Amino acid sequence: MAITSFTDAIAAYANAAKSVTGESKPAEGGDTAIGTDFASLLKDGAKAAIDAGKKSEELSAQALTGKADISEVVAAVNNADLTLQTVVAVRDKVIAAYNQIIQMPI
């Protein structure tokens, strides 16, 4: 999955957060949906990434004891990997944008 622009990264991040949390309740103190402002998008995305990693670890441990299907483990690990790739891509884009803002003349 190649992320070519900042907007693509944000959209991928929002979709990952929505698919994991399945939430669409209003954000704190406003009528906007979860993930519509940048701070809540990052917060929801980080939560989704952590949850995907935990699920992957739990299924991997269950597979070692013979209690989980290997296809479920592979799917969970792949999901965690894709989520991590998205987080890294968004982080890189945010840092690049920050560096561009810092270099702007006053």
C-alpha positions as a Markdown table, in Angstrom:
| # | Residue | x | y | z |
|---|---|---|---|---|
| 1 | Met | 0.0 | 0.0 | 0.0 |
| 2 | Ala | 1.7 | 3.2 | -1.2 |
| 3 | Ile | 0.7 | 6.4 | 0.4 |
| 4 | Thr | 1.5 | 9.2 | -2.0 |
| 5 | Ser | 0.1 | 12.3 | -0.3 |
| 6 | Phe | -0.6 | 13.7 | 3.1 |
| 7 | Thr | -4.4 | 13.5 | 2.4 |
| 8 | Asp | -4.1 | 9.8 | 1.4 |
| 9 | Ala | -2.2 | 9.1 | 4.7 |
| 10 | Ile | -4.9 | 10.9 | 6.7 |
| 11 | Ala | -7.7 | 9.0 | 4.9 |
| 12 | Ala | -5.9 | 5.7 | 5.4 |
| 13 | Tyr | -5.4 | 6.5 | 9.0 |
| 14 | Ala | -9.0 | 7.5 | 9.5 |
| 15 | Asn | -10.2 | 4.3 | 7.8 |
| 16 | Ala | -8.0 | 2.1 | 10.0 |
| 17 | Ala | -9.3 | 3.8 | 13.1 |
| 18 | Lys | -12.9 | 3.4 | 12.0 |
| 19 | Ser | -12.4 | -0.2 | 11.1 |
| 20 | Val | -10.9 | -1.1 | 14.5 |
| 21 | Thr | -13.1 | 1.0 | 16.8 |
| 22 | Gly | -16.3 | 1.0 | 14.7 |
| 23 | Glu | -17.2 | 4.3 | 16.4 |
| 24 | Ser | -18.9 | 7.3 | 15.0 |
| 25 | Lys | -20.0 | 9.2 | 18.1 |
| 26 | Pro | -19.5 | 13.0 | 18.4 |
| 27 | Ala | -16.1 | 14.2 | 19.6 |
| 28 | Glu | -15.7 | 15.9 | 23.0 |
| 29 | Gly | -17.4 | 19.3 | 23.1 |
| 30 | Gly | -18.6 | 19.4 | 19.5 |
| 31 | Asp | -20.8 | 18.1 | 16.8 |
| 32 | Thr | -18.0 | 16.7 | 14.7 |
| 33 | Ala | -17.5 | 13.0 | 14.3 |
| 34 | Ile | -14.5 | 11.1 | 15.7 |
| 35 | Gly | -11.4 | 11.7 | 13.7 |
| 36 | Thr | -12.6 | 14.9 | 11.9 |
| 37 | Asp | -10.0 | 17.2 | 13.6 |
| 38 | Phe | -6.3 | 16.4 | 13.5 |
| 39 | Ala | -5.8 | 15.9 | 17.2 |
| 40 | Ser | -8.6 | 13.4 | 17.5 |
| 41 | Leu | -7.5 | 11.7 | 14.3 |
| 42 | Leu | -4.1 | 11.1 | 15.8 |
| 43 | Lys | -5.5 | 10.0 | 19.1 |
| 44 | Asp | -7.9 | 7.5 | 17.5 |
| 45 | Gly | -5.2 | 6.3 | 15.1 |
| 46 | Ala | -2.8 | 5.7 | 17.9 |
| 47 | Lys | -5.5 | 3.8 | 19.9 |
| 48 | Ala | -6.2 | 1.7 | 16.8 |
| 49 | Ala | -2.6 | 0.9 | 16.2 |
| 50 | Ile | -2.1 | -0.2 | 19.9 |
| 51 | Asp | -5.3 | -2.3 | 19.8 |
| 52 | Ala | -4.1 | -4.0 | 16.5 |
| 53 | Gly | -0.7 | -4.8 | 18.0 |
| 54 | Lys | -2.3 | -6.2 | 21.2 |
| 55 | Lys | -4.7 | -8.4 | 19.2 |
| 56 | Ser | -1.8 | -9.6 | 17.1 |
| 57 | Glu | 0.2 | -10.5 | 20.2 |
| 58 | Glu | -2.7 | -12.2 | 21.9 |
| 59 | Leu | -3.4 | -14.4 | 18.8 |
| 60 | Ser | 0.3 | -15.2 | 18.5 |
| 61 | Ala | 0.4 | -16.4 | 22.1 |
| 62 | Gln | -2.7 | -18.4 | 21.6 |
| 63 | Ala | -1.2 | -20.0 | 18.4 |
| 64 | Leu | 1.8 | -21.1 | 20.4 |
| 65 | Thr | -0.5 | -23.0 | 22.8 |
| 66 | Gly | -2.6 | -24.4 | 19.9 |
| 67 | Lys | -5.7 | -22.4 | 20.7 |
| 68 | Ala | -5.8 | -20.1 | 17.7 |
| 69 | Asp | -6.1 | -20.8 | 13.9 |
| 70 | Ile | -2.9 | -19.8 | 12.1 |
| 71 | Ser | -4.9 | -17.9 | 9.4 |
| 72 | Glu | -6.3 | -15.6 | 12.1 |
| 73 | Val | -2.8 | -15.1 | 13.5 |
| 74 | Val | -1.5 | -14.2 | 10.0 |
| 75 | Ala | -4.4 | -11.8 | 9.4 |
| 76 | Ala | -3.9 | -10.1 | 12.8 |
| 77 | Val | -0.2 | -9.7 | 12.3 |
| 78 | Asn | -0.7 | -8.4 | 8.7 |
| 79 | Asn | -3.3 | -5.9 | 10.1 |
| 80 | Ala | -0.9 | -4.7 | 12.8 |
| 81 | Asp | 1.9 | -4.3 | 10.1 |
| 82 | Leu | -0.4 | -2.3 | 7.8 |
| 83 | Thr | -1.5 | -0.1 | 10.8 |
| 84 | Leu | 2.1 | 0.5 | 11.8 |
| 85 | Gln | 3.1 | 1.4 | 8.2 |
| 86 | Thr | 0.3 | 3.9 | 8.2 |
| 87 | Val | 1.3 | 5.4 | 11.5 |
| 88 | Val | 4.9 | 5.7 | 10.3 |
| 89 | Ala | 3.8 | 7.4 | 7.0 |
| 90 | Val | 1.6 | 9.9 | 8.8 |
| 91 | Arg | 4.4 | 10.6 | 11.3 |
| 92 | Asp | 6.8 | 11.2 | 8.4 |
| 93 | Lys | 4.4 | 13.5 | 6.7 |
| 94 | Val | 3.7 | 15.5 | 9.9 |
| 95 | Ile | 7.4 | 16.0 | 10.5 |
| 96 | Ala | 8.0 | 17.0 | 6.9 |
| 97 | Ala | 5.1 | 19.6 | 7.2 |
| 98 | Tyr | 6.5 | 20.9 | 10.5 |
| 99 | Asn | 9.9 | 21.3 | 9.0 |
| 100 | Gln | 8.5 | 23.2 | 6.0 |
| 101 | Ile | 6.5 | 25.5 | 8.4 |
| 102 | Ile | 9.7 | 26.1 | 10.5 |
| 103 | Gln | 11.6 | 27.1 | 7.3 |
| 104 | Met | 9.0 | 29.7 | 6.2 |
| 105 | Pro | 10.2 | 33.3 | 6.3 |
| 106 | Ile | 8.5 | 35.5 | 8.9 |
